[in-house]
Structures are given as C-alpha cells and as structure tokens.
Amino acid sequence: MNRRIAAPLSPEMNIFELIDKEPSVLSIFSRLDIRLPFGDMSIEDMCRRDGYSAELFMILCSMHTNPSYRPSMGDLSADMLPEVIGYLRASHHYYATYMLPHASAHLEEILEHADSRSRSVLRRFYDDYTHYIAKHFQEEEERIFAVVNNAAERYAADFSVIETPHTDIDDRTNDIASLITKSLPEAVPTSLRCAMLKDIYALRDDLRRHNNIETFLLKPLVELYLKSQA
C-alpha cells in the first residue's frame, strides 16, 4: 500500500495560518530557534530570512503532523543533508533540555506523595528509561551524525541503530505509565499522575516522529548523496 500522503503545505502559506492549523509544529520552531514575530510572513519568507530550505521545512512539518507522510525521492536533494542532521541534533537537545526535564519535574512532585517502596520502584524505572534514551542518542551521534557530517566517511554510516530501538522506548514508556496508573498509592493526586503521563506519552510520540525522519528522510538523503558521488 502506498503510504505517501500529499503534503498539505505550500511555501506561500502564512506562518500564523500554519501554526493555527497545526499547533504541534511550534516545537519545530523551538528546535530550530526560529525567531518571532512573524507578522504576515509566509513560510518561504521566513525560511529565506533564517537561511532554511522552504521545501525541507515543509517536509519536516508534514512528517511531524502526519506520521504516515513519506517524502518522495523527487522532493529531496543532497544539499538538504546538513540541515537534516542539524535538525536531528537540535531535536536531541530539545529532548534533553526541555522534554525530559519537564517530565522529571513532574516525577519529583509525584514522589513527594508516594511511599518509600513506590518511590524506589518508580525512580528505578524512570532512571532506566532516561539512561536508555541518552544512550540511544549517543549511539546516533557517534554512528550516524558524526559519520554523515564527514563526506569522506559517509559510506561507513551505520543505520542499524535506528532500525529497532524505539520499540524498547515504547515498552519502557508503558512500564512507567502502568506504574503511575495502577500501582501508586491513592495519596498521589490525579492531576500529577496525568501531567506525568502526558509528558512521557508526548516524548514517546515525538521520538517516533524522530525515528521516521531518520528512516524516511535522513537515510534516503545519504543514499542520494552517495549516488551523486558514484
């Protein structure tokens, strides 16, 4: 079955119109540190101002808002490669400095209301979860990003790290969600449980999008670059 969905965006679309239609793209602006205000600026004008490819920006937005979207090879060019690496690295920074600390803050609030056994179990599961994610990011950096950034070594890029890992992240997310939902004492307020659950599910979903960008955008771009050098 053809899973590619036509992108609903155009370079002429007004930035506010894009954000109003798809508020989740705001995290892309945060990752790329795109400055506001926009006024009535279009996607094309914004990308020209900040030095980004409008075509690539629209692909990233489409992949972020629609998990089934797959860019076609005709939409890609080898010169997008550095920008994609930059975006993926910025995503790692966004997870490490915003999403994970946000979840950790909610965890600490929950632990204040839990008994000693529940605190020990939940912290152990959460630490295992964060350490696994950090290790995965380090492997991507060392085995893919650093290699791909060196034109002479791109043939050695090892994409095996993105083939299977996010199933494990899903499993760890489910373990923590199960503990928060089923096993914590009643003294833990529902509002804190929901805030923590919202954080870890948001991270899980964003990591799935991250994996899609590596698999269906980064990897084809590297293949395109290598063909152009053959």
N, C-alpha and C positions, 0 to 999 in steps of 0.2 A: 504494500500500500504506500502511495506517495504521501509522506508526512509533511512535505513542504507547504507552508501557508504563505500566501502573498502578503508582503509587508503592508500594513495599513497606513504607513507614514510617507511623507514626501518632504523634500528639502524646503519647500515653501511654507510648511506648516508653522504656525505661530507657536513659540515656546510655551506660552501660557495655555494655549489650546491643548498642546501635548500633555502638560502636567495635569490640567483639569480632567483630561480623558483618562490618563494613566498615572495616578499619583505615585505609584511604586517606582517610577523612573527617577524620582528625586534622589534615591540612593546612588544612581549613576552620576548625577551632578555632584554629589558629595565626594564620591571616589575620585572623580577627575578634577575636583576642586575648581569647578566652573563658577565664575563669579556672577553674582547678581548685582544690580537689577537687569532685567531683560527688556523692559518697555514692550514694544510691539515687534521685537526681533524675531526673525524666523530661525528655524534650525540651521539653514545654510549660513545666515548672517552670523549666528553665534559661533558655529564651527570655524568660519573664516576668521572671526575675531580672536578666537582662542587657539587656533592652529590645529584643529582636528579635522579629520575626513568626515564630511557630512554623510557619505554613504556608509562608512563604518559605524558612525554614531547611530544611524537608523537601524542598522543590523543589530547592534547591541541592545537598543530599546526593544526591538521586535523579539529578540531571544529572551529578554528579561520579562516581558509581559505575556509572551505566549510560549510555554515550554515545548510546544510541538513545532515551532518555527525552525526551519533549516535553511540557511543561506545556500544559494546555488553557486557553483564554481564561477558562473558568469558574473556574479555580483562581487567576486573577490579579485584582489590584485596583490602581488607580492609585497608592494610597498606598504600594505596595511600591517605587516608583521610586527614592526617595532611598537606601533600603537596598541596592538592587541596584547603584547607582552606587558606594556606599561599599564594597561587596564587591569590585567590579571594580578599584577603585583600590587596595584592600588587596592584591589579587592582584598588581598591578604591583609594589607594594612588596615582596611576598613573593618574586617572581622576582628583583628587583634586589638584595635584601639577603640572600637565603638560597640560592635555587636556582642562580643564575649564579655567585656567589662560590664555592659548593661545587664546581661544575664547573671553575672557574678554578683552584682549589687542586689538583685532580687533574691538570689540564693542566700546571701548573708541575712537578709530580712527574714526569710523563712526559717533559717537555722536558729534565730533568736526565740522562736516559738516551739521548737522541736525538743524532744527528749534526747538524752545523750546517745542512745543507740541509733535513733533516726538520724541525728546529726552526723554520726560516724559513717553510716551507710551511704547517705546522700552525698556527703562530701567526697567519699571514695569514688563513687560512680561519676560524679561531676569532674573530679580531677582526672580520672581516666579518659573521659570524654574530651576535655580540653587538651590534654597531652597528646592524644591521638590526632586531633586536628592540627596541632602545632607541628607534629612530626610529619604529617602529610604535606603541609605547606613547605616544610624544609626540603622534603624529597622533590616536590615540584620545582622548587627554586634550583636545586643542585642538578637534577637530572633532565630538566626541560628548559626552564627560563634562561639559566646561565649559559647553557649549551647553544640554544637557539640564538641568543644575542651575539654569539661569536660565529660569523658567517663561515669561517673555515671549519667549524665543528658541527654544523647543522645536521650532517649525515649521521652523527652519533646521538642525536636526541632520542631519549628513551621515554616513550609514551605509555609504557606498561603501568606506570604509577596512576594514570587516570582511567585505566580500563575497569577496575573493580572497586576502588576504595570507598565510594560513597554508600555502598550497601552497609558497610560496617558503621559508618556515621549514622545511618538511619537506625540501625539496631541499637546503638548507644543512646540515641535520642529517645527511642521507645522505652528503653530501660529507665531513664530518668523520668520520663512522663508517667510511667507506671508507678514509680515510687511516689511522685508528687500527688498523683490522683488517688492511689489506693492505700498507701502504707503510712503516710504521715499522720500524726495524732490530730484529733479534731481541733486542738487549740491553734493549729496553723490556719490563719484566715483564708477564706476562699479567694479574696482579692489578690493576695500574694501568690497563691498557687497559680491563678490564671495569668498573672503578669509573667511569672517564670515560664509557664507553658507557652505563652505567646512568643517569648524570646527564643526559646530553643526550637520551636517549630519554624519561626521565621528564619533562623540560621540554617536549619535543615533545608528549607526550600531554596534559600539563596545559594547554598552550596551545590544543590542540584543544578541550578542555572549556571553556576561557575563551571561545573563539570561539562555541561552541554557546550559552553563556549570553548573550553579546551578541546573537546572531542570534535565538534562540528564546525569550528571556526579556526582555532589555532592549528590543529593538525592538518587540515586541508591547505592552509596558507603555507605551512612549511613544505608540504608536498609540491605546491605550486612554485615556491621559490627554488626547490631542488631541480624541478623540471626545467626552469628557466636557465639554470646553470649547466645543464647537461650538454 
